[in-house]
Amino acid sequence: MLARRIIPCLDVRNGRVVKGKKFQDIIDVDSPEKLGRFYSDSGADELVFYDITASNEERKTSLEFVTRVAKEINIPFCVGGGISTIDDFTNILRKGADKVSVNSSAVRNPQLIREASLKFGAQCIILSIDAKKNREGSWSVYIKGGREKTSLDAVEWAVKGVELGAGEIVVNSIDEDGMKNGYDLDLLRKITNAVNVPVIASGGAGSMAHFYEAVKYANVDGILAASVFHFGEIKIQDLKQYLKEKGIEIRI
Amino acid sequence: MHVIIDYGMGNLDSVQRAFTKVGMETKISNKAEDIKKAKSLILPGVGAFRDAIDSLEKTGLVPIINEEVKKGKYLIGICLGMQLLYEKSYEYGNYKGLGFIQGEIKFLDIKLKVPHMGWNNLKFKTADDPILKYIKEDDYVYFVHSYYASSGSNNKELIAYSDYEDLIPAIVRKENIYGIQFHPEKSAEVGLNILRAYKELIS
């Protein structure tokens, strides 16, 4: 049986790992390859790196971390942030990443998903969606790291993304990000019911029970978190043992 | 020196690094003389079957690989490289493979999500095969694929498999030819332990 995946997420700026609370108040944590190795040795199933380096020029230098990570670890990893062209995909995959995630650029240019999927295969194209609940009771897609609201509905955008060729969806709840109150289970459930590719929950983990709930009540394939891992509040080994005891298929 | 056959498909660094970690010195090459001199051959692969077999045939190396394998040289196909070992594939059409192993590569026509992507546990069919020496049944390995080797009930090459609605051949062997469907280079310590055992059995 396929195991549910535990995925530490590392935000990278200028080649260093940082973590934002509600995308602000950024605190420096450590070097990508060092943390990557630490998590890989601790039993992480996969890693996600989001490069939040501001300018394109600086990002070129920042992305050198991808090569260093590929040398350090032997589990799959995904790189996202600022990817807007096929050349960006080529560059990152050549440096040794297994998957590339797109967010704002795919909203602006959905054909990017199709092109990349045809060229590299759906399995390495991850559509990352930043979603926030709106007054109508559904979820709007936000871009630019949560700063700009779009007219897209998050569930519809996930379905469209898969049609275009995305092989996996990462759902990041802006409302829950950094709040440690648990994942947005309603949103996740709607998306896992609507698409037939793996769905990864992101934003809101504060306790081990939150991970269990995301699998149990929203049937997600993977669960992503950052600060609870970076600050040692939850140890991956303990979390996996806990989930396994709760009857979840987990790699130990 | 072991040779990783380079036919222009994707990043071979991680595969090479994994072999280096278990003490197998490898050279990435597309030269006939390297393949002839090699202690053993490694056939990697990512992407679509059609592009891979096209590129491989264009290198002109196929007859040389055939010859070396017939002489008893070990060959290991990894991921798409394993699929290339079979007779034919139905990915985007109908393409002939290298034909070392009987069977066909078919789409995973199942209700579960495709690609079969993530960590799945191994079940042993031929538990005494030396490639399994350093791993246990139910150890997890990392898969990413949408097509699989289907050889019906006549699957005498099967060493280990995973369950994913259908039976997914994970490690196959025919004499001096091995195929691995998952990515040992992405399968943490278990992946390295498989390569470690492979290194021992071919030396």
Interface residues (C-beta under 8 A of the other chain):
Chain A: M1 L2 A3 R5 S40 D45 A70 K71 N74 I75 P76 L93 R94 G96 D98 F120 G121 A122 Q123 G167 E168 N196 V197 P198 D221 G222 R251
Chain B: G10 N11 D13 S14 R17 A18 K21 V46 G47 A48 L112 K113 V114 P115 H116 M117 G118 W119 N120 N121 Y140 Y142 V144 S146 D163 Y164 H183 E185 K186 S187 A188 G191 L192
